Amino acid sequence: MVALRGKDIDAFLARPDAGRPIILLYGPDAGLVRERADALVASAVDDPNDPFSLVRLDGDELAAEPSRLVDEAMTIPMFGGRRAIRVRAGSRSFASGVDTLADSPIKDCRIVIEAGELRPESPLRKACERAKSAVAIACYPDTERDLARLIDEELRTSNLRIAADARAVLMSLLGGDRQASRNELRKLALYAHGRGEIALDDVMTVVSDASELKLDPIVDGAFAGKPDLVESEFAKAMVAGTYPGVIISAAQRQAAWLHKSALAVADGTPVSTLLEGGYPRLHFSRKGAVEIALRNFSAARLAGIIDQLGTAALDMRKQASLASAIALRTLLSIAVNAKRRG
């Protein structure tokens, strides 16, 4: 089974193994999936903008004719050189094409497959994990250490330092989507260009304003029992181009955190302790809504919500065209039922 984890992922991305030209990138962090896919494609071809060098395929279309994946991978470029195939997986399986391709002699061609969250029993994930010429890489939201490294990396490039209080607040505003985090950091660096050090006011001015369309208001509104807020913020997110699955993933993480916190409260831990400590640290603007959520839901009900969100995530993958409707319906259900204490 070839499923990379931890430092092995960084090592592979820095120097991809030519013996494993089929690469599956999957997970809830869509931004990290895209970032890694961009890097793998860029290192596989001389010009990613050349349509003869880079072929883009839609997974759902490929599912109707899986053999096309093999045909494309075996195509010899008219003018020579290396090639890459970039596949965006959808709700339909093309795993049989991966199985056939894995048994074929691939030369000078890298196949990069992007997918959302895949369960261990997913045909696509199983096909890539069992094939000797393939590798599966999970892309999960950044940990505290990952965010710290990302901040240092972006600020070092711009010759900037950051004050301790500014860093603490910045950490609470990032995460969930790697590309969104990186974009916020680059915007912050541009804003503070020439100052030498980023202050707390800089972070609050640039990043806080930019976070209005982030996911927290939707998720917090659901668990705080505010269906009107959920509906309005969800609509804004759709206009901004946010994929509904990212919102459901954020709700799953919040439900898991609330469940863990509810168990701690039942064991005697003060709510204030939970709101002030731990990771990810809550931004001060969220604490009121999260405190209401902990009053609204018991650990047992939160366990049920975790299952409900998991079912919604699966339904969205099966019915991609209805993803927005499924996500909104699930979040509104949580919001409406939040008023039923216990």
C-alpha positions as CSV (number, residue, x, y, z in Angstrom):
1,M,0.0,0.0,0.0
2,V,1.5,3.4,-1.1
3,A,-0.1,6.1,1.0
4,L,2.4,8.7,2.0
5,R,2.2,10.6,5.4
6,G,4.1,13.2,7.2
7,K,7.7,13.9,6.1
8,D,7.4,11.3,3.4
9,I,4.9,13.7,1.6
10,D,7.3,16.6,1.7
11,A,10.2,14.4,0.4
12,F,8.1,13.1,-2.5
13,L,6.8,16.5,-3.5
14,A,10.3,17.9,-3.5
15,R,11.6,15.0,-5.7
16,P,8.7,12.9,-7.2
17,D,9.5,9.3,-7.8
18,A,9.6,8.6,-11.5
19,G,8.5,5.1,-10.8
20,R,5.2,6.3,-9.4
21,P,3.9,8.6,-12.1
22,I,0.2,8.3,-11.0
23,I,-0.4,10.6,-8.1
24,L,-3.7,11.0,-6.2
25,L,-4.2,14.1,-4.1
26,Y,-7.3,14.0,-1.9
27,G,-8.7,15.5,1.3
28,P,-10.8,18.2,2.8
29,D,-8.3,21.0,2.2
30,A,-9.1,21.9,-1.4
31,G,-6.5,24.6,-1.4
32,L,-3.7,22.3,-0.4
33,V,-4.9,19.8,-3.0
34,R,-4.7,22.5,-5.7
35,E,-1.3,23.8,-4.5
36,R,0.3,20.4,-4.5
37,A,-1.2,19.6,-7.9
38,D,0.1,22.9,-9.3
39,A,3.6,22.1,-8.1
40,L,3.6,18.5,-9.4
41,V,2.3,19.6,-12.8
42,A,4.8,22.5,-13.0
43,S,7.8,20.1,-12.4
44,A,6.5,17.5,-14.8
45,V,6.3,19.7,-18.0
46,D,8.4,22.5,-19.6
47,D,5.3,24.7,-20.2
48,P,2.1,24.1,-18.2
49,N,0.3,26.5,-20.6
50,D,1.1,24.3,-23.6
51,P,-2.0,22.2,-24.4
52,F,0.2,19.5,-26.1
53,S,2.2,19.2,-22.8
54,L,-0.7,19.3,-20.3
55,V,-4.0,17.6,-20.8
56,R,-6.9,18.4,-18.4
57,L,-9.6,15.8,-17.9
58,D,-12.9,15.9,-16.0
59,G,-13.4,12.8,-13.8
60,D,-17.1,12.5,-14.4
61,E,-16.6,12.6,-18.2
62,L,-13.7,10.1,-17.8
63,A,-16.0,7.7,-15.9
64,A,-18.0,7.2,-19.1
65,E,-14.8,6.1,-21.0
66,P,-12.1,5.2,-18.5
67,S,-9.8,3.8,-21.2
68,R,-9.3,7.4,-22.4
69,L,-7.0,7.9,-19.4
70,V,-4.7,5.2,-20.8
71,D,-4.9,6.5,-24.3
72,E,-3.9,10.0,-23.2
73,A,-1.0,8.7,-21.0
74,M,0.3,6.6,-23.9
75,T,0.2,9.4,-26.4
76,I,3.6,10.5,-27.8
77,P,3.9,14.3,-28.0
78,M,4.1,15.6,-31.6
79,F,7.2,17.7,-30.8
80,G,8.6,15.4,-28.1
81,G,9.2,16.4,-24.5
82,R,7.4,15.5,-21.2
83,R,3.7,15.4,-20.7
84,A,1.3,15.6,-17.8
85,I,-2.4,14.8,-17.3
86,R,-4.4,16.6,-14.7
87,V,-7.7,15.0,-13.7
88,R,-10.3,16.6,-11.5
89,A,-12.3,13.8,-9.9
90,G,-16.0,14.2,-9.4
91,S,-18.8,12.0,-8.1
92,R,-18.4,9.2,-10.7
93,S,-15.7,6.5,-10.5
94,F,-13.0,6.0,-13.2
95,A,-10.9,3.7,-11.0
96,S,-10.9,1.0,-13.7
97,G,-8.9,3.4,-15.9
98,V,-6.4,3.8,-13.1
99,D,-6.1,0.0,-12.7
100,T,-5.4,-0.4,-16.4
101,L,-3.0,2.4,-16.5
102,A,-1.1,1.1,-13.4
103,D,-0.3,-2.1,-15.4
104,S,0.9,-0.1,-18.5
105,P,4.4,1.1,-19.2
106,I,4.2,4.9,-18.7
107,K,7.0,7.0,-20.1
108,D,7.6,10.7,-19.7
109,C,4.1,11.3,-18.4
110,R,2.8,12.3,-15.0
111,I,-0.8,11.8,-14.0
112,V,-2.1,14.0,-11.2
113,I,-5.6,13.3,-9.9
114,E,-7.3,15.9,-7.6
115,A,-10.2,14.8,-5.4
116,G,-12.1,15.8,-2.4
117,E,-12.3,13.8,0.8
118,L,-12.2,10.1,0.0
119,R,-13.1,7.3,2.4
120,P,-10.7,4.3,2.7
121,E,-13.2,2.1,0.7
122,S,-13.4,4.6,-2.2
123,P,-12.6,2.8,-5.5
124,L,-10.3,5.6,-6.7
125,R,-8.3,5.7,-3.4
126,K,-8.1,1.9,-3.2
127,A,-6.9,1.8,-6.9
128,C,-4.1,4.3,-6.2
129,E,-3.0,2.8,-2.9
130,R,-2.7,-0.7,-4.2
131,A,-0.9,0.1,-7.5
132,K,2.9,0.0,-7.4
133,S,3.1,2.8,-9.9
134,A,0.8,5.1,-8.0
135,V,0.9,7.1,-4.7
136,A,-2.0,8.5,-2.7
137,I,-1.4,11.7,-0.7
138,A,-4.0,13.0,1.8
139,C,-4.4,16.8,2.1
140,Y,-5.7,17.8,5.6
141,P,-6.1,21.3,7.1
142,D,-2.9,22.8,8.4
143,T,-1.9,22.1,12.0
144,E,-0.6,24.8,14.3
145,R,3.0,23.8,13.2
146,D,2.0,23.9,9.5
147,L,0.5,27.4,9.9
148,A,3.6,28.7,11.8
149,R,5.9,27.3,9.0
150,L,3.6,28.9,6.3
151,I,3.7,32.3,8.0
152,D,7.5,32.2,8.4
153,E,7.9,31.1,4.8
154,E,5.8,33.9,3.3
155,L,7.1,36.6,5.6
156,R,10.7,35.6,5.0
157,T,10.2,36.0,1.3
158,S,9.1,39.6,1.9
159,N,11.8,40.3,4.5
160,L,9.2,40.9,7.2
161,R,9.0,40.1,10.9
162,I,5.8,39.9,12.9
163,A,5.0,40.9,16.5
164,A,4.1,38.2,18.9
165,D,0.5,39.4,19.5
166,A,0.0,39.9,15.8
167,R,1.2,36.3,15.1
168,A,-1.2,34.9,17.7
169,V,-4.2,36.6,16.2
170,L,-3.1,35.8,12.6
171,M,-2.9,32.1,13.5
172,S,-6.5,32.1,14.7
173,L,-7.6,33.7,11.4
174,L,-5.9,31.2,9.1
175,G,-6.4,27.5,8.4
176,G,-8.9,25.3,6.7
177,D,-7.7,26.0,3.2
178,R,-4.1,26.3,2.3
179,Q,-4.5,28.6,-0.7
180,A,-6.8,30.9,1.2
181,S,-4.3,31.1,4.0
182,R,-1.4,31.8,1.6
183,N,-3.4,34.5,-0.2
184,E,-4.2,36.2,3.0
185,L,-0.5,36.2,4.0
186,R,0.6,37.6,0.7
187,K,-1.9,40.3,0.9
188,L,-0.7,41.1,4.4
189,A,2.9,41.2,3.3
190,L,2.0,43.6,0.5
191,Y,0.2,45.8,2.9
192,A,3.1,45.9,5.3
193,H,5.8,46.2,2.6
194,G,8.7,48.4,3.6
195,R,7.8,48.5,7.3
196,G,10.1,45.7,8.6
197,E,7.6,44.3,11.1
198,I,3.9,43.5,11.0
199,A,1.9,44.8,13.9
200,L,-1.4,43.6,15.3
201,D,-3.3,46.6,13.7
202,D,-2.0,45.4,10.3
203,V,-3.4,41.9,10.8
204,M,-6.8,43.2,12.1
205,T,-7.0,45.7,9.2
206,V,-6.1,43.3,6.3
207,V,-6.9,39.8,7.4
208,S,-10.0,40.4,9.6
209,D,-11.7,42.4,6.9
210,A,-10.9,39.7,4.3
211,S,-12.4,37.0,6.6
212,E,-16.0,38.2,6.4
213,L,-16.7,35.7,3.7
214,K,-14.9,32.9,5.5
215,L,-16.7,29.9,6.9
216,D,-16.9,30.8,10.6
217,P,-20.1,32.8,10.4
218,I,-21.9,30.0,8.6
219,V,-20.7,27.3,10.9
220,D,-21.1,29.3,14.1
221,G,-24.5,30.4,13.0
222,A,-25.6,26.8,12.5
223,F,-24.5,25.6,16.0
224,A,-25.8,28.8,17.7
225,G,-29.3,28.2,16.3
226,K,-29.4,31.1,13.8
227,P,-30.9,29.8,10.5
228,D,-31.4,33.2,9.0
229,L,-27.7,34.0,9.4
230,V,-26.7,30.6,8.0
231,E,-28.8,31.2,4.9
232,S,-27.5,34.7,4.2
233,E,-23.9,33.9,4.8
234,F,-24.1,30.7,2.8
235,A,-25.5,32.7,-0.1
236,K,-22.5,35.0,0.1
237,A,-20.1,32.1,0.1
238,M,-21.7,30.7,-3.0
239,V,-21.4,34.0,-4.8
240,A,-17.7,34.1,-3.7
241,G,-17.2,30.7,-5.4
242,T,-16.7,28.6,-2.2
243,Y,-17.3,24.9,-2.8
244,P,-20.1,23.6,-0.5
245,G,-18.0,20.7,0.6
246,V,-15.4,23.0,2.2
247,I,-18.2,24.4,4.4
248,I,-19.4,21.0,5.4
249,S,-15.8,20.0,6.2
250,A,-15.5,23.1,8.4
251,A,-18.8,22.1,10.1
252,Q,-17.4,18.6,10.7
253,R,-14.3,20.0,12.4
254,Q,-16.4,22.3,14.6
255,A,-18.8,19.5,15.5
256,A,-15.8,17.3,16.5
257,W,-14.3,20.1,18.6
258,L,-17.7,20.8,20.3
259,H,-18.2,17.1,21.0
260,K,-14.8,16.9,22.7
261,S,-15.5,20.1,24.6
262,A,-19.0,19.0,25.7
263,L,-17.5,15.8,27.2
264,A,-14.9,18.0,29.0
265,V,-17.7,20.2,30.4
266,A,-19.6,17.2,31.6
267,D,-16.4,16.2,33.5
268,G,-16.2,19.6,35.2
269,T,-14.0,21.7,32.9
270,P,-15.2,25.3,32.9
271,V,-16.4,26.5,29.5
272,S,-14.2,29.6,29.9
273,T,-11.1,27.3,30.0
274,L,-12.1,25.7,26.8
275,L,-12.7,29.0,25.0
276,E,-9.4,30.5,26.1
277,G,-7.1,27.5,25.6
278,G,-6.4,24.7,23.1
279,Y,-5.9,24.6,19.4
280,P,-7.2,25.9,17.1
281,R,-7.6,29.0,19.3
282,L,-10.9,30.8,18.8
283,H,-10.9,34.3,17.6
284,F,-12.5,36.6,20.2
285,S,-15.4,37.4,17.8
286,R,-16.4,33.7,17.8
287,K,-16.4,33.0,21.5
288,G,-20.0,34.1,22.2
289,A,-21.4,31.9,19.4
290,V,-19.4,28.9,20.5
291,E,-20.5,29.3,24.1
292,I,-24.1,29.3,23.0
293,A,-23.4,26.1,20.9
294,L,-22.0,24.4,24.0
295,R,-25.2,25.3,25.9
296,N,-27.4,24.1,23.0
297,F,-25.9,20.7,22.4
298,S,-25.1,17.7,24.6
299,A,-22.3,15.4,23.7
300,A,-24.8,12.7,22.6
301,R,-26.6,15.1,20.2
302,L,-23.3,16.3,18.8
303,A,-22.3,12.7,18.0
304,G,-25.5,12.5,16.0
305,I,-24.7,15.7,14.2
306,I,-21.2,14.4,13.3
307,D,-23.0,11.4,11.7
308,Q,-25.4,13.7,9.9
309,L,-22.6,15.8,8.5
310,G,-20.7,12.7,7.4
311,T,-23.8,11.5,5.5
312,A,-24.2,14.9,3.9
313,A,-20.6,14.9,2.7
314,L,-21.1,11.5,1.1
315,D,-24.4,12.5,-0.5
316,M,-22.6,15.6,-2.0
317,R,-20.0,13.4,-3.6
318,K,-22.7,11.1,-5.1
319,Q,-24.8,14.0,-6.3
320,A,-22.3,16.8,-7.1
321,S,-25.0,18.9,-8.9
322,L,-27.0,19.0,-5.7
323,A,-24.0,19.7,-3.4
324,S,-25.1,23.3,-2.6
325,A,-28.7,22.3,-1.7
326,I,-27.5,19.3,0.4
327,A,-25.1,21.4,2.4
328,L,-27.5,24.2,3.0
329,R,-30.3,21.8,4.0
330,T,-28.0,20.1,6.5
331,L,-26.7,23.3,8.1
332,L,-30.3,24.7,8.4
333,S,-31.4,21.5,10.1
334,I,-28.6,21.9,12.7
335,A,-29.6,25.5,13.2
336,V,-33.3,24.9,13.6
337,N,-32.7,21.9,16.0
338,A,-30.1,23.9,18.0
339,K,-33.0,25.6,19.8
340,R,-34.1,22.3,21.2
341,R,-31.7,22.1,24.2
342,G,-30.1,18.9,25.3
